[in-house]
Amino acid sequence: MTLTAADRCDRCGARAYVLVCVLVADGGDHELLFCAHHYQQHERRLVITGARAVLDQRYQLQGQETLSDRADAARGLPRIADGGRDA
C-alpha cells in the first residue's frame, strides 16, 4: 500500500504522507491520515497514546529519522519504509 496525491490530511486537507491506526475505547480502530507537518506536530502524543504509524512516507520529503522510528528501534521493531517493513 502507498499513499497517493489523492490521500489528504484529515486535519488540513494537504497531501497525506502518514497513515496512523488509532485504537479507540469502543473496541475498534480508526485510521487517520496526516500531512508531514501535522504528523510532526502530533507525533509525540500519538506515540505516547499507543497510536501506530502504519505507513510513513515522509522519507519522500526528507531523510531524517522520526520519533516513531526511534520508538520502534527501542522496542526492537523493524523500521517502516516505502509502504512495508524492512527485513
N, C-alpha and C positions, 0 to 999 in steps of 0.2 A: 504494500500500500504506500502511496505517496500523496502528499498534498499538492494540489494544483492551484493555479491562479483563481480558480472558481471557489476555492475554500476560503472563507472570510472569517476574520476575528469576531468572536461573539461580543466583544467589548466595543470595538470601534468600526468594524467593517473593512479594515485593511486586509491585505493578503495574510492568510494564516500560515505560520511556519511550525507551530507546535500543536499536537493533539494530546489532550490530557484526559485521563479517566479519573473521575471523582466518585468515591464510594459515598452513598447517601444513606442516612439512618433508616429510610423507609425500605431498605433491603435491596435497592437497585444501585446500578452505577450509571453515571451520566458522562457523556463526552463533551468536552469544551474545546473550542478552537481559539488559539491566541496568536496575534501577531508577535513578532520578536520583542517589540517594546513592552507590550502588556504582559507577556510571559515573564520577562526580566523583572518587571515591576512587582509581580505577584508570586514569583518562583519560590522565594523563601517560605512564604505562608503555605503555599501548595505542598511543598516538600514536608514541612512540619506536620501538616494535617493528614499526610499519607496519600495525597493525590499522586498519581503516577504519570509521567510524561510517556505516553505510548509511542509517539512519533515526534522526533525533534529534528527538524530540517534547518535549524538556524545555521548550520555549518555552511549552507549555501550563501550566507551573508558574511560570515566571519569564521575565523579558525580558532576561537577561544573555547576553552573548557567551560562547562556550565556547572552551576551548583548541583543539578541533578546528576551530572557525570561524577562529581566528587562524592555525592551521597551513595551512588551505586557502587563506586570503587571501594568505599569504606565498608559496604556490605558484601563485597566480593562478587557483585553482579557485573556482567559484561556491559560495555558502553553501547548505547543505541546509536546507530549511524545509518544513514541512507535508507531508512524505512525498515530496517531489520536489525537483528542483534549480531554483533561481531562474534566470531567464534573464538 
